[in-house]
Amino acid sequence: MHDVSLLSVALEELRSVYGDRRRVGTTARKIAQSAGIVLLAAWLSACAVSPPVSQARFDFGALDVVGADAPSATPRSVPSLGALAGKQSSSVAARAVVVVVPDVSAPSDLDSDQMRYRLTYLNGQQARSYAASRWTMTPAQLLTQRLRARLAVQGAVLSNSGANSAPVLRVELIQFEQLFERPNVGRGVVSLRATLTRNGVLLAQREFFSAASAPTPDAAGGAQALAGASDAAISAVIAWFQGQPQT
């Protein structure tokens, strides 16, 4: 009988222990589930109220019509452009012209609003883009807008020739990016090819290169540098065009 009593006591102890463990386990699971629901709800609420990350948008800035054709408009870093612009004769500059300026064309890798840059001190073959900064339109569209506005100051500008026999000034965008030679030293580089035709006959063609230092090593500095380099290149294209025979 003594052995039977001991066995009964042992069974009661086991029931007590395992019963408590089941209760503890069930309670723990309920607490964990509740905590998970609370955390999920908090995360969803945060996602709902958090504003989306905004992107900075850049363009070439307002057009300075008065200073657009001044020699100082060309950066010192590209004296060849200033020399070319200086050769423009006053008689040609004063003469109003009619010119057809189609949209500036660009290769597929430049046909977007992304702001490109290269870390040439690491790998000049790798093109990168700023994640939180964009142009307001593609670089080719910005250049088209600027070129037509600059030429319109001195004459009529048409977007297509139609039946008109006016000269056609086509511009191709070759390079348009911010280059970093060192971590904190960058510049904006622009390369264009201009082709002048009349009635389908090639009159002249030339390539133009311009560069301007970036005041800061970021997207804002790159935008300012590329705007300056673009204006300098456009000044050179216009001076070259006005120096061509218009007959």
Backbone hydrogen bonds, N-H to C=O, Kabsch-Sander energy under -0.5 kcal/mol:
donor,donor_aa,acceptor,acceptor_aa,energy
5,S,1,M,-2.2
6,L,2,H,-2.0
7,L,3,D,-2.1
8,S,4,V,-2.1
9,V,5,S,-2.4
10,A,6,L,-2.3
11,L,7,L,-2.3
12,E,8,S,-2.2
13,E,9,V,-2.3
14,L,10,A,-2.4
15,R,11,L,-2.6
16,S,12,E,-2.3
17,V,13,E,-2.7
18,Y,14,L,-2.9
19,G,15,R,-2.3
20,D,16,S,-2.1
21,R,17,V,-2.4
22,R,18,Y,-2.2
23,R,19,G,-2.1
24,V,20,D,-3.1
25,G,21,R,-3.1
26,T,22,R,-2.6
27,T,23,R,-2.5
28,A,24,V,-2.8
29,R,25,G,-2.3
30,K,26,T,-2.1
31,I,27,T,-2.4
32,A,28,A,-2.6
33,Q,29,R,-2.5
34,S,30,K,-2.4
35,A,31,I,-2.6
36,G,32,A,-2.4
37,I,33,Q,-2.2
38,V,34,S,-2.3
39,L,35,A,-2.5
40,L,36,G,-2.4
41,A,37,I,-2.4
42,A,38,V,-2.2
43,W,39,L,-2.3
44,L,40,L,-2.5
45,S,41,A,-2.2
46,A,42,A,-2.2
47,C,43,W,-2.2
48,A,44,L,-1.9
49,V,45,S,-2.0
50,S,46,A,-1.9
56,A,132,A,-2.6
58,F,134,R,-2.0
65,V,63,L,-1.2
68,A,64,D,-1.0
70,A,67,G,-0.9
73,A,70,A,-1.9
74,T,71,P,-1.6
78,V,75,P,-1.5
81,L,78,V,-1.3
82,G,78,V,-1.1
83,A,79,P,-2.4
84,L,80,S,-2.0
85,A,81,L,-2.6
86,G,82,G,-2.0
87,K,83,A,-0.7
87,K,84,L,-1.1
88,Q,85,A,-1.3
93,A,89,S,-2.1
94,A,90,S,-2.1
95,R,91,S,-0.8
95,R,92,V,-0.5
97,V,154,Q,-0.6
99,V,156,A,-2.2
100,V,167,P,-2.9
101,V,99,V,-0.6
101,V,158,L,-3.5
105,S,171,V,-1.9
110,L,107,P,-1.7
111,D,108,S,-1.0
112,S,110,L,-1.5
115,M,133,S,-0.7
116,R,114,Q,-0.8
117,Y,128,R,-2.3
118,R,178,Q,-2.2
120,T,118,R,-1.2
120,T,180,F,-0.8
121,Y,180,F,-1.1
122,L,119,L,-2.0
123,N,119,L,-2.7
124,G,120,T,-0.5
126,Q,123,N,-1.4
127,A,125,Q,-0.7
128,R,117,Y,-2.6
130,Y,115,M,-2.0
134,R,56,A,-2.8
135,W,113,D,-3.0
136,T,58,F,-2.3
142,L,138,T,-2.2
143,L,139,P,-2.4
144,T,140,A,-2.3
145,Q,141,Q,-2.4
146,R,142,L,-2.1
147,L,143,L,-3.0
148,R,144,T,-2.3
149,A,145,Q,-1.9
150,R,146,R,-2.4
151,L,147,L,-2.3
152,A,148,R,-2.2
153,V,149,A,-0.6
153,V,150,R,-0.8
154,Q,151,L,-1.4
155,G,151,L,-0.8
156,A,97,V,-1.2
158,L,99,V,-2.7
164,N,161,S,-2.5
168,V,197,T,-3.4
169,L,100,V,-3.1
169,L,167,P,-0.5
170,R,168,V,-0.7
170,R,195,T,-2.9
172,E,193,R,-2.8
173,L,105,S,-3.2
174,I,172,E,-0.6
174,I,191,S,-3.0
175,Q,191,S,-1.5
177,E,189,V,-1.8
178,Q,116,R,-1.8
179,L,177,E,-0.5
179,L,187,R,-2.9
180,F,118,R,-2.6
181,E,179,L,-0.6
181,E,185,V,-1.2
182,R,185,V,-1.4
185,V,182,R,-1.5
187,R,179,L,-1.9
188,G,212,A,-3.2
189,V,177,E,-2.8
190,V,210,S,-2.9
191,S,175,Q,-2.4
192,L,208,F,-2.8
193,R,172,E,-2.2
194,A,206,R,-3.1
195,T,170,R,-2.9
196,L,204,A,-3.0
197,T,168,V,-2.2
197,T,195,T,-0.5
198,R,201,V,-1.9
201,V,198,R,-2.1
203,L,196,L,-3.1
204,A,196,L,-1.7
206,R,194,A,-2.4
208,F,192,L,-3.0
210,S,190,V,-2.7
212,A,188,G,-2.0
214,A,186,G,-2.5
218,D,216,T,-1.8
222,G,218,D,-2.4
223,A,219,A,-2.6
224,Q,220,A,-2.0
225,A,221,G,-2.3
226,L,222,G,-2.7
227,A,223,A,-2.0
228,G,224,Q,-2.1
229,A,225,A,-2.6
230,S,226,L,-2.3
231,D,227,A,-2.3
232,A,228,G,-2.0
233,A,229,A,-2.3
234,I,230,S,-2.7
235,S,231,D,-2.2
236,A,232,A,-1.9
237,V,233,A,-2.3
238,I,234,I,-2.6
239,A,235,S,-2.3
240,W,236,A,-2.3
241,F,237,V,-2.7
242,Q,238,I,-2.8
243,G,239,A,-1.0
244,Q,241,F,-1.5
